[in-house]
Amino acid sequence: MPKRDSTLTAFGRNVARIRAERGFSQDKLAEKAEMDRTYLSGIERGVRNPSIKAVLKLCKALRVTPDELCKGLFK
């Protein structure tokens, strides 16, 4: 099994953390972001590389800016 990309893993952790802070389940966030729950799960686990459109949908649903989702990615 290939090693997971650290950038995708960190991004996914940020999404999961903010989702939990907002009190959303994966199902609820996926619905608000108009994406499949399994795709969201893959993002949170760092196995999916979301498009900029998917990132912006997550930002809108979570009411955050892209830089908040990318916090800690650039070291």
Long-range contacts (C-beta under 8 A, 24 or more apart in sequence): 4-46, 4-47, 5-46, 5-49, 7-73, 8-43, 8-46, 8-47, 8-48, 8-49, 9-45, 9-46, 10-46, 10-72, 10-73, 11-43, 11-46, 11-50, 11-69, 11-70, 11-73, 12-43, 12-44, 12-45, 12-46, 12-48, 13-44, 13-46, 14-68, 14-69, 14-70, 14-71, 14-72, 15-40, 15-43, 15-44, 15-58, 15-62, 15-69, 16-44, 18-62, 18-64, 18-68, 18-69, 19-44, 19-62, 22-62, 22-63, 24-62, 29-58, 29-61, 29-62, 32-61, 33-57, 33-58, 33-60, 33-61
